């Protein structure tokens, strides 16, 4: 069967779509991974069982009938593994509630590799909004890597560590940028503490993720 489910090849596009789903009426979710070989079978299953390929009119019709809706978000990694997230509406009868182990994204954070979707309040705003940031484990790993690289006084190691922590796909979201600001402060403090005069420079500006298309 042929379906119109987009397969994203950029991580940050998939992350935006996950955030969209979680904050725009599809807070329940489950996720997993599948090989490209088995992907068509997974898409067929979700289309048949959960109507994830329904268009806007079909979704509105289902809602009027007291039925729920679902969305399927796919990201194809460079190794040809496909990560998937199934998001389901909170209201209305839906088969996924019986057939899948759904979690509430407002209570159980959605993950995308080393990032998690969390509510954070920007400076000057009254209410929090959902954004991506490093998981606690990954953030701690970045901190330890920076400290280790600076204390090694090896410019190559420091440059590599900065590149990994500051330029990975996903670093452009507000939550991650806030963490990177703290990592930058840590880097400068360690440089000063270890009296290194020729340390690699940090980036002048941080990446910023705007609205992305498929």
C-alpha positions as CSV (number, residue, x, y, z in Angstrom):
1,X,0.0,0.0,0.0
2,X,1.2,3.6,-0.7
3,X,0.7,6.1,2.1
4,X,1.6,9.8,2.4
5,X,3.6,9.6,5.7
6,X,6.7,11.9,5.4
7,X,10.0,10.3,6.3
8,X,12.3,13.1,7.7
9,X,16.0,12.8,7.0
10,X,16.8,15.8,9.2
11,X,16.7,15.2,13.0
12,X,15.7,18.8,13.9
13,X,12.7,18.6,11.5
14,X,11.5,15.4,13.2
15,X,12.0,17.1,16.6
16,X,9.9,20.0,15.6
17,X,7.1,17.7,14.4
18,X,7.2,15.8,17.7
19,X,6.9,19.1,19.6
20,X,4.1,20.2,17.3
21,X,2.1,17.0,18.0
22,X,2.7,17.0,21.8
23,X,1.6,20.6,22.1
24,X,-1.2,20.7,19.5
25,X,-3.7,18.1,20.7
26,X,-1.7,14.8,20.5
27,X,-0.1,14.5,24.0
28,X,-0.2,10.7,24.3
29,X,2.7,8.9,22.7
30,X,4.8,5.8,22.3
31,X,7.9,5.4,20.2
32,X,10.4,2.9,18.9
33,X,12.8,2.1,16.0
34,X,12.6,-0.1,12.9
35,X,14.9,-1.0,10.0
36,X,14.2,0.5,6.6
37,X,13.4,-3.0,5.4
38,X,10.5,-3.3,7.9
39,X,9.4,0.3,7.7
40,X,6.7,-0.3,5.0
41,X,5.0,-2.9,7.2
42,X,5.0,-0.6,10.2
43,X,3.5,2.2,8.2
44,X,0.8,-0.1,6.8
45,X,0.0,-1.3,10.3
46,X,-0.4,2.2,11.7
47,X,-2.4,3.4,8.8
48,X,-4.8,0.5,8.9
49,X,-5.1,0.4,12.7
50,X,-4.8,4.1,13.7
51,X,-5.5,6.1,10.4
52,X,-2.3,8.1,10.8
53,X,-2.5,9.0,7.1
54,X,-5.9,10.7,7.6
55,X,-6.1,14.2,6.0
56,X,-7.4,17.3,7.7
57,X,-11.0,16.7,6.7
58,X,-11.0,13.1,7.8
59,X,-9.5,14.0,11.2
60,X,-12.2,16.7,11.6
61,X,-14.9,14.1,10.7
62,X,-13.5,11.6,13.2
63,X,-13.5,14.3,15.9
64,X,-17.2,15.1,15.2
65,X,-18.0,11.4,15.6
66,X,-16.3,11.3,19.0
67,X,-13.2,9.5,17.7
68,X,-9.6,10.2,18.4
69,X,-6.8,10.8,15.9
70,X,-3.1,9.8,15.6
71,X,0.0,11.1,13.9
72,X,3.1,9.1,13.0
73,X,6.5,10.9,12.9
74,X,9.5,9.2,11.2
75,X,13.2,10.1,11.2
76,X,15.6,8.1,9.0
77,X,19.1,8.2,10.5
78,X,22.3,7.9,8.5
79,X,22.6,4.2,9.3
80,X,19.2,3.6,7.7
81,X,17.6,2.9,11.1
82,X,14.2,4.7,11.3
83,X,13.0,6.1,14.7
84,X,9.3,6.6,15.0
85,X,6.9,8.3,17.4
86,X,3.2,7.7,17.4
87,X,1.2,10.6,18.9
88,X,-2.5,10.2,19.9
89,X,-5.2,12.7,20.9
90,X,-6.3,12.7,24.5
91,X,-10.0,12.8,23.8
92,X,-12.1,10.5,21.6
93,X,-12.1,6.7,21.3
94,X,-9.0,5.4,19.6
95,X,-7.6,1.9,19.1
96,X,-4.1,2.9,20.1
97,X,-5.2,3.2,23.7
98,X,-5.9,-0.5,23.7
99,X,-3.1,-1.8,21.5
100,X,-0.2,0.4,22.5
101,X,1.5,1.4,25.8
102,X,0.9,5.1,25.6
103,X,2.5,7.7,27.8
104,X,1.5,11.2,28.5
105,X,4.1,13.6,27.2
106,X,3.2,16.1,30.0
107,X,4.3,13.6,32.6
108,X,6.8,11.4,30.8
109,X,9.3,13.3,28.7
110,X,9.5,12.5,25.0
111,X,13.1,11.5,24.0
112,X,14.9,11.9,20.7
113,X,18.3,10.3,21.3
114,X,20.2,12.6,23.7
115,X,17.4,15.2,23.9
116,X,14.2,15.4,25.8
117,X,11.1,17.6,25.4
118,X,10.4,19.7,28.4
119,X,8.4,22.9,29.4
120,X,10.7,25.9,30.0
121,X,9.8,29.5,30.5
122,X,11.8,32.1,28.5
123,X,12.9,35.3,30.1
124,X,10.2,37.9,29.7
125,X,7.4,35.3,29.1
126,X,4.7,34.4,31.5
127,X,4.1,30.8,30.6
128,X,6.4,27.9,29.8
129,X,6.6,26.4,26.4
130,X,7.8,23.0,25.2
131,X,11.4,22.9,24.0
132,X,14.2,20.4,23.5
133,X,17.2,20.2,25.8
134,X,20.0,17.7,26.5
135,X,19.0,14.9,28.9
136,X,20.6,15.2,32.3
137,X,22.9,12.3,31.5
138,X,24.1,13.9,28.2
139,X,24.5,17.3,29.8
140,X,26.7,15.8,32.5
141,X,28.7,14.0,29.9
142,X,29.3,17.3,28.1
143,X,30.4,19.0,31.3
144,X,32.8,16.2,32.2
145,X,34.2,16.2,28.6
146,X,34.9,20.0,28.7
147,X,36.6,19.7,32.1
148,X,38.7,16.8,30.9
149,X,39.6,18.4,27.6
150,X,40.7,21.7,29.1
151,X,42.8,20.1,31.8
152,X,44.5,18.0,29.2
153,X,45.7,21.3,27.6
154,X,45.4,19.7,24.2
155,X,44.0,22.2,21.6
156,X,42.8,19.3,19.3
157,X,40.9,17.7,22.2
158,X,39.3,21.0,23.2
159,X,38.3,21.9,19.6
160,X,36.7,18.5,19.2
161,X,34.9,18.7,22.5
162,X,33.5,22.2,21.6
163,X,32.3,20.9,18.2
164,X,30.5,17.9,19.7
165,X,28.8,19.9,22.5
166,X,27.9,23.1,20.6
167,X,27.1,22.1,17.1
168,X,25.2,18.8,17.3
169,X,21.8,18.5,15.5
170,X,19.3,19.6,18.1
171,X,21.5,22.2,19.8
172,X,19.6,25.1,18.2
173,X,16.5,24.7,20.3
174,X,16.0,27.1,23.2
175,X,16.4,24.5,26.0
176,X,19.7,23.2,24.5
177,X,21.0,26.7,23.8
178,X,20.4,27.6,27.5
179,X,22.4,24.6,28.5
180,X,25.2,25.4,26.0
181,X,25.4,28.9,27.5
182,X,26.2,27.2,30.9
183,X,28.7,24.9,29.2
184,X,30.4,28.0,27.6
185,X,30.7,29.6,31.1
186,X,32.2,26.4,32.4
187,X,34.7,26.3,29.6
188,X,35.8,29.9,30.2
189,X,36.1,29.2,33.9
190,X,38.3,26.1,33.3
191,X,40.5,28.0,30.9
192,X,41.1,30.7,33.5
193,X,41.6,28.2,36.3
194,X,44.2,26.3,34.3
195,X,45.9,29.5,33.0
196,X,45.6,28.5,29.3
197,X,46.4,31.5,27.0
198,X,46.0,29.8,23.6
199,X,42.7,27.9,24.1
200,X,40.4,27.4,21.1
201,X,37.8,30.1,20.9
202,X,34.1,29.4,21.5
203,X,31.6,30.2,18.7
204,X,30.5,33.8,18.7
205,X,26.9,33.0,18.2
206,X,24.9,29.8,18.9
207,X,22.8,28.0,16.4
208,X,19.1,28.9,16.3
209,X,16.4,26.6,14.9
210,X,13.8,28.4,12.9
211,X,10.7,26.8,11.5
212,X,11.8,24.0,9.3
213,X,10.2,22.3,6.3
214,X,10.4,18.7,5.4
